Amino acid sequence: MTDKLLRRLADLNTKDCLWIYILRILQDRETHAYMLRKQIEDRFGFKPGTVTAYRVLYHLTGKGFVSKKAEGRRKIYYITEKGKEALKDAITFYKGQIKSLES
Protein backbone atom coordinates (compact mmCIF):
# COMPACT_ATOMS: atom_id res chain seq x y z
CA MET A 1 0.00 0.00 0.00
CA THR A 2 2.75 2.46 0.94
CA ASP A 3 4.63 1.78 -2.31
CA LYS A 4 1.53 2.55 -4.34
CA LEU A 5 0.92 5.76 -2.42
CA LEU A 6 4.52 6.89 -2.84
CA ARG A 7 4.45 6.14 -6.58
CA ARG A 8 1.31 8.25 -6.90
CA LEU A 9 2.93 11.05 -4.89
CA ALA A 10 5.99 10.88 -7.14
CA ASP A 11 3.83 11.01 -10.29
CA LEU A 12 1.85 13.95 -8.98
CA ASN A 13 5.02 15.87 -8.22
CA THR A 14 6.96 14.96 -11.35
CA LYS A 15 5.01 13.98 -14.47
CA ASP A 16 1.89 15.90 -13.47
CA CYS A 17 3.97 19.01 -12.68
CA LEU A 18 6.30 18.72 -15.63
CA TRP A 19 6.26 22.46 -16.25
CA ILE A 20 8.35 23.07 -13.12
CA TYR A 21 11.09 20.74 -14.33
CA ILE A 22 11.09 22.19 -17.84
CA LEU A 23 11.45 25.72 -16.46
CA ARG A 24 14.25 24.58 -14.15
CA ILE A 25 16.18 23.02 -17.04
CA LEU A 26 15.70 26.14 -19.15
CA GLN A 27 16.85 28.35 -16.27
CA ASP A 28 20.26 26.70 -16.56
CA ARG A 29 20.53 26.77 -20.34
CA GLU A 30 18.65 27.18 -23.57
CA THR A 31 17.90 23.90 -25.29
CA HIS A 32 16.18 22.13 -28.15
CA ALA A 33 12.79 20.61 -27.36
CA TYR A 34 13.95 17.07 -28.12
CA MET A 35 16.74 17.36 -25.52
CA LEU A 36 14.42 18.23 -22.64
CA ARG A 37 13.28 14.68 -21.91
CA LYS A 38 16.86 13.42 -21.66
CA GLN A 39 17.92 16.34 -19.48
CA ILE A 40 14.94 15.79 -17.17
CA GLU A 41 15.73 12.10 -16.89
CA ASP A 42 19.43 12.75 -16.20
CA ARG A 43 18.84 15.49 -13.65
CA PHE A 44 15.57 14.58 -11.94
CA GLY A 45 15.38 10.81 -12.40
CA PHE A 46 12.17 10.41 -14.38
CA LYS A 47 11.37 10.36 -18.08
CA PRO A 48 8.26 12.20 -19.25
CA GLY A 49 6.39 11.00 -22.30
CA THR A 50 7.51 12.44 -25.62
CA VAL A 51 4.18 14.01 -26.52
CA THR A 52 3.63 15.24 -22.96
CA ALA A 53 6.91 17.15 -22.89
CA TYR A 54 6.13 18.83 -26.21
CA ARG A 55 2.59 19.69 -25.11
CA VAL A 56 3.79 21.26 -21.87
CA LEU A 57 6.51 23.19 -23.71
CA TYR A 58 3.92 24.43 -26.22
CA HIS A 59 1.65 25.51 -23.35
CA LEU A 60 4.51 27.30 -21.54
CA THR A 61 5.39 29.12 -24.75
CA GLY A 62 1.78 30.14 -25.30
CA LYS A 63 1.53 31.52 -21.77
CA GLY A 64 4.78 33.50 -22.10
CA PHE A 65 6.83 31.46 -19.60
CA VAL A 66 9.11 30.20 -22.37
CA SER A 67 10.15 31.71 -25.67
CA LYS A 68 11.94 30.33 -28.70
CA LYS A 69 14.34 31.46 -31.36
CA ALA A 70 15.51 29.90 -34.59
CA GLU A 71 18.91 28.29 -34.86
CA GLY A 72 19.11 27.04 -38.40
CA ARG A 73 16.20 24.65 -38.85
CA ARG A 74 15.86 24.04 -35.13
CA LYS A 75 14.10 26.01 -32.44
CA ILE A 76 15.92 26.85 -29.23
CA TYR A 77 13.77 27.35 -26.14
CA TYR A 78 14.63 29.59 -23.22
CA ILE A 79 12.94 30.76 -20.04
CA THR A 80 11.48 34.28 -19.93
CA GLU A 81 11.31 36.63 -16.95
CA LYS A 82 7.69 35.54 -16.45
CA GLY A 83 8.88 31.93 -16.44
CA LYS A 84 11.60 32.68 -13.90
CA GLU A 85 9.00 34.25 -11.62
CA ALA A 86 6.69 31.24 -11.99
CA LEU A 87 9.56 28.87 -11.18
CA LYS A 88 10.50 30.94 -8.14
CA ASP A 89 6.87 30.83 -6.95
CA ALA A 90 6.71 27.06 -7.43
CA ILE A 91 9.92 26.51 -5.47
CA THR A 92 8.63 28.75 -2.69
CA PHE A 93 5.40 26.74 -2.63
CA TYR A 94 7.26 23.44 -2.30
CA LYS A 95 9.53 24.82 0.43
CA GLY A 96 6.44 25.95 2.34
CA GLN A 97 4.85 22.53 1.98
CA ILE A 98 8.01 20.82 3.28
CA LYS A 99 8.19 23.22 6.23
CA SER A 100 4.55 22.53 7.09
CA LEU A 101 5.04 18.77 6.85
CA GLU A 102 8.14 18.86 9.06
CA SER A 103 6.61 20.95 11.83
LOPAGU-421111 format. One line per 3 residues: number of its first residue (from 1); for each residue x, y, z of C-alpha. Coordinates in steps of 0.5 Angstrom, whole numbers, plus 500, padded with zeros to 3 digits. Each point is the difference from the previous one (the first is absolute). Layout:
<nuvos>
NUM) X/Y/Z  ...;
</nuvos>
This chain:
<nuvos>
1) 500/500/500  505/505/502  504/499/493;
4) 494/501/496  499/507/504  507/502/499;
7) 500/498/493  494/505/499  503/505/504;
10) 506/500/496  496/500/493  496/506/503;
13) 506/504/502  504/498/493  496/498/494;
16) 494/504/502  504/506/502  505/499/494;
19) 500/508/498  504/501/507  505/495/497;
22) 500/503/493  501/507/503  506/498/505;
25) 503/497/494  499/506/496  503/505/505;
28) 507/496/500  500/501/492  496/500/494;
31) 499/494/496  496/496/495  494/497/501;
34) 502/493/499  505/501/505  496/501/506;
37) 498/493/501  507/498/501  502/506/504;
40) 494/499/505  501/492/500  508/501/502;
43) 499/506/505  493/498/503  500/493/499;
46) 493/499/496  499/500/493  494/503/498;
49) 496/498/493  502/503/494  493/503/498;
52) 499/502/507  507/504/500  498/504/494;
55) 493/501/502  503/504/506  505/503/497;
58) 495/503/495  495/502/505  506/504/504;
61) 502/503/493  493/502/499  499/503/507;
64) 507/504/500  504/496/505  504/497/494;
67) 502/503/494  504/498/494  505/502/494;
70) 502/497/494  507/497/499  500/497/493;
73) 494/495/499  500/499/508  496/504/505;
76) 504/502/507  496/501/506  501/504/506;
79) 497/503/506  497/507/500  500/504/506;
82) 492/498/501  503/493/500  505/501/505;
85) 495/504/505  495/493/499  506/496/502;
88) 502/504/506  493/500/502  499/492/499;
91) 507/499/504  497/505/506  494/495/500;
94) 504/494/500  504/503/506  494/502/504;
97) 497/493/499  506/497/503  500/504/505;
100) 493/499/502  501/493/500  506/500/504;
103) 497/504/506;
</nuvos>
